[in-house]
Amino acid sequence: MQYLVAAVVLVGLLGMVNLLLTVGVIRRLRGQSSPPSLPADGLSPGARVPRFIERLAEVARVVTEAPQGPLQTAFKVNAYPTVITIDAGDTVVSSGHTMPHTMPAEVKAS
């Protein structure tokens, strides 16, 4: 019985140490994270476009607008980032929050 009590106490102490270390790691990670670079209301006219949008615009049509703008409402966007693939006939081929693994051959190159 004494060994069982000692084992339970030891496991409890190890669990508490693990919990304290986890809280310390979470605090440190929160301190290192930076806020998003885009303001909550989108980009204002004349504002500098973030580098990733510039690079993406070289190969795709990129739309930035205020939250719940006309395009977001039309395509029922509910999260960021949203990727919508449109084919040559202006039909939505796929939509989601990640890039598709394969790109259909008939997709527009604009």
N, C-alpha and C positions, 0 to 999 in steps of 0.2 A: 504494500500500500504506500509506503514511503517513497518507493521508486516512481510510482505513478504520479504522486503529488509533485515530486521533483521534476519529472518530465513535463507535466502540464505547466508548471511555473516557468520552466526553461522555454517552452514553446511560446508562452504568453510574452515573456520578455523579448524573445527574438522578434515576435510580431510587432511589439511596440517600437523596437529599434528600427525595424523596416519601415514602419509608418512614419516615424520622425525623419528618416532619411528621404523618403518619398516626398514629404511636405517640403523639405529643404530644396530638393531638386525642382519641384514645381515653382517655388518662389524664385529660384534663380532663373528658370526659363521664362517666367513672366516678366522679369526685369530685363531680359535680353530681347524680348520680342518688340518689334517696332509697329506702330500703327499703320494702317493701309495708306498708300500714297495718294489715293484719290479721295477728294472730299465727298461727303455723304450726298450732296446734291449734284454730283457729276462734275464735268469740266465746265468752267465758265468761258465765255468767248475771249479769245486772245491768250488763254492760259497755255503754258508749255505742256505738250503731250508727253506722258511717260515713255521712256525708251522702249519698253516691251510692246507698246501699242504701235510705235513707229516701225519696229521690226516686223510686227505682224501685218501691218498695212502694206508692206512690200509684196506679200504673197496672198492676201485675202482682203475682202471688203470688211472694214472695221467700222462699227457704229457705236458712238458713245453719246448718251443722252441722259437727261435727268431721270431719277427713279419714276417708274410708271409712266414713261413717255409713250407716244403713239405706237412706236414699233414694239416696245415691251408689252403693251396692252394687246396689240394685234397678234403677237406670237405667244402670248400667255407666259412670259418669262417670270419665273418665281425665285430664281437664285442666280448667283454670280460665280463663275463665268458661265454663260450659256453659249453653246455652239450649235448653230443651225446650218445644215447643209442643204443647198437648193440646187436642183438639176437644171438642165438647159431649158426645160419647159416651165420654169418658175414654180415647180412643185417641191414642197419640203420633202427631202429624202430621209433625213435623220435630224434629231435634236437631242440635246443632252448637256451634261456638264463636263464632258471630257471629249477630246478629239477622237473622231472615229478611227479605228485601226486600218480600215481600207477605205479608199475613196473611189466611188463609182466613176467610170470613164466618162459618163455624160454630164458630169458636174461642171457648172460654169467656171471659167478661169478669170473672174473679174474681181 
